[in-house]
Amino acid sequence: MREENINDVLSLLSAYIFKDCNELGVITLGQIHSIINILVKANIPFTLNVTEGTRRVAKSAVFTISITPTFEIRKIFQFEEGRIVI
């Protein structure tokens, strides 16, 4: 990713993913799709790992967004209330 794009990425992430979605107790599948659409349209490389959950651990999704080869941002969203294990 070019360095001039990093500020655009950070403003996009802080405006939507970290601000709006942080206020949620849990996230829906539709909101996950919205985040994916934003990242794809902005051509931001990312990975998404989904944890199924158990009786003890909540279902969750982890976005890992690569900014540079040595810097990434990781954000965890829960599909249900409860405890998560990283």
Phi and psi restraints in degrees (value plus and minus 20) as a CYANA .aco file:
   2 ARG   PHI     -91.6   -51.6
   2 ARG   PSI     130.3   170.3
   3 GLU   PHI     -83.3   -43.3
   3 GLU   PSI     -54.6   -14.6
   4 GLU   PHI     -88.7   -48.7
   4 GLU   PSI     -40.9    -0.9
   5 ASN   PHI    -101.0   -61.0
   5 ASN   PSI     -36.9     3.1
   6 ILE   PHI     -82.5   -42.5
   6 ILE   PSI     -62.3   -22.3
   7 ASN   PHI     -83.7   -43.7
   7 ASN   PSI     -58.1   -18.1
   8 ASP   PHI     -83.7   -43.7
   8 ASP   PSI     -62.1   -22.1
   9 VAL   PHI     -83.2   -43.2
   9 VAL   PSI     -67.4   -27.4
  10 LEU   PHI     -83.8   -43.8
  10 LEU   PSI     -58.8   -18.8
  11 SER   PHI     -89.0   -49.0
  11 SER   PSI     -58.4   -18.4
  12 LEU   PHI     -82.4   -42.4
  12 LEU   PSI     -66.5   -26.5
  13 LEU   PHI     -84.6   -44.6
  13 LEU   PSI     -64.0   -24.0
  14 SER   PHI     -90.9   -50.9
  14 SER   PSI     -52.9   -12.9
  15 ALA   PHI     -93.7   -53.7
  15 ALA   PSI     -60.8   -20.8
  16 TYR   PHI    -128.8   -88.8
  16 TYR   PSI     -83.7   -43.7
  17 ILE   PHI     -83.5   -43.5
  17 ILE   PSI     -66.3   -26.3
  18 PHE   PHI    -106.6   -66.6
  18 PHE   PSI     -46.8    -6.8
  19 LYS   PHI    -107.7   -67.7
  19 LYS   PSI     -83.8   -43.8
  20 ASP   PHI     -85.0   -45.0
  20 ASP   PSI     -65.1   -25.1
  21 CYS   PHI     -98.8   -58.8
  21 CYS   PSI     -39.4     0.6
  22 ASN   PHI     -89.5   -49.5
  22 ASN   PSI     -46.8    -6.8
  23 GLU   PHI     -98.8   -58.8
  23 GLU   PSI     -26.8    13.2
  24 LEU   PHI    -104.4   -64.4
  24 LEU   PSI     121.6   161.6
  25 GLY   PHI     -92.0   -52.0
  25 GLY   PSI     -64.9   -24.9
  26 VAL   PHI    -155.6  -115.6
  26 VAL   PSI     141.7   181.7
  27 ILE   PHI    -136.1   -96.1
  27 ILE   PSI     129.6   169.6
  28 THR   PHI    -119.0   -79.0
  28 THR   PSI     145.4   185.4
  29 LEU   PHI     -82.9   -42.9
  29 LEU   PSI     -55.3   -15.3
  30 GLY   PHI     -82.4   -42.4
  30 GLY   PSI     -58.5   -18.5
  31 GLN   PHI     -89.7   -49.7
  31 GLN   PSI     -55.4   -15.4
  32 ILE   PHI     -81.7   -41.7
  32 ILE   PSI     -63.1   -23.1
  33 HIS   PHI     -82.6   -42.6
  33 HIS   PSI     -57.9   -17.9
  34 SER   PHI     -82.7   -42.7
  34 SER   PSI     -62.4   -22.4
  35 ILE   PHI     -83.4   -43.4
  35 ILE   PSI     -63.4   -23.4
  36 ILE   PHI     -80.8   -40.8
  36 ILE   PSI     -64.0   -24.0
  37 ASN   PHI     -79.9   -39.9
  37 ASN   PSI     -63.2   -23.2
  38 ILE   PHI     -82.5   -42.5
  38 ILE   PSI     -66.3   -26.3
  39 LEU   PHI     -85.1   -45.1
  39 LEU   PSI     -60.0   -20.0
  40 VAL   PHI     -88.0   -48.0
  40 VAL   PSI     -65.6   -25.6
  41 LYS   PHI     -81.8   -41.8
  41 LYS   PSI     -53.7   -13.7
  42 ALA   PHI    -105.4   -65.4
  42 ALA   PSI     -19.6    20.4
  43 ASN   PHI      38.2    78.2
  43 ASN   PSI      24.3    64.3
  44 ILE   PHI    -121.4   -81.4
  44 ILE   PSI     102.8   142.8
  45 PRO   PHI     -90.3   -50.3
  45 PRO   PSI     116.6   156.6
  46 PHE   PHI    -175.2  -135.2
  46 PHE   PSI     142.8   182.8
  47 THR   PHI    -145.9  -105.9
  47 THR   PSI     132.9   172.9
  48 LEU   PHI    -149.6  -109.6
  48 LEU   PSI     103.0   143.0
  49 ASN   PHI    -138.4   -98.4
  49 ASN   PSI     109.4   149.4
  50 VAL   PHI    -132.3   -92.3
  50 VAL   PSI     111.4   151.4
  51 THR   PHI    -124.7   -84.7
  51 THR   PSI     107.1   147.1
  52 GLU   PHI     -82.4   -42.4
  52 GLU   PSI     -56.8   -16.8
  53 GLY   PHI      70.7   110.7
  53 GLY   PSI     140.8   180.8
  54 THR   PHI    -158.0  -118.0
  54 THR   PSI    -188.6  -148.6
  55 ARG   PHI     -87.6   -47.6
  55 ARG   PSI     -44.3    -4.3
  56 ARG   PHI    -121.9   -81.9
  56 ARG   PSI     -42.2    -2.2
  57 VAL   PHI    -144.3  -104.3
  57 VAL   PSI     112.9   152.9
  58 ALA   PHI     -91.3   -51.3
  58 ALA   PSI     131.3   171.3
  59 LYS   PHI     -84.6   -44.6
  59 LYS   PSI     119.9   159.9
  60 SER   PHI    -170.5  -130.5
  60 SER   PSI     143.8   183.8
  61 ALA   PHI    -149.4  -109.4
  61 ALA   PSI     117.5   157.5
  62 VAL   PHI    -139.9   -99.9
  62 VAL   PSI      98.1   138.1
  63 PHE   PHI    -113.7   -73.7
  63 PHE   PSI     110.1   150.1
  64 THR   PHI    -137.0   -97.0
  64 THR   PSI      96.0   136.0
  65 ILE   PHI    -129.2   -89.2
  65 ILE   PSI      99.6   139.6
  66 SER   PHI    -106.7   -66.7
  66 SER   PSI      99.3   139.3
  67 ILE   PHI    -114.3   -74.3
  67 ILE   PSI     -69.9   -29.9
  68 THR   PHI    -156.8  -116.8
  68 THR   PSI     153.1   193.1
  69 PRO   PHI     -80.0   -40.0
  69 PRO   PSI     -41.8    -1.8
  70 THR   PHI    -133.6   -93.6
  70 THR   PSI     -17.1    22.9
  71 PHE   PHI    -155.1  -115.1
  71 PHE   PSI     106.9   146.9
  72 GLU   PHI    -160.0  -120.0
  72 GLU   PSI     137.3   177.3
  73 ILE   PHI    -134.6   -94.6
  73 ILE   PSI     111.5   151.5
  74 ARG   PHI    -138.2   -98.2
  74 ARG   PSI     110.7   150.7
  75 LYS   PHI    -150.3  -110.3
  75 LYS   PSI     110.2   150.2
  76 ILE   PHI    -128.2   -88.2
  76 ILE   PSI     110.5   150.5
  77 PHE   PHI    -140.2  -100.2
  77 PHE   PSI     122.0   162.0
  78 GLN   PHI    -123.4   -83.4
  78 GLN   PSI     119.8   159.8
  79 PHE   PHI    -107.7   -67.7
  79 PHE   PSI     -34.6     5.4
  80 GLU   PHI    -171.5  -131.5
  80 GLU   PSI     139.5   179.5
  81 GLU   PHI     -92.6   -52.6
  81 GLU   PSI     128.6   168.6
  82 GLY   PHI     123.5   163.5
  82 GLY   PSI    -187.0  -147.0
  83 ARG   PHI    -112.4   -72.4
  83 ARG   PSI     125.5   165.5
  84 ILE   PHI    -140.2  -100.2
  84 ILE   PSI     133.0   173.0
  85 VAL   PHI    -140.9  -100.9
  85 VAL   PSI     108.1   148.1
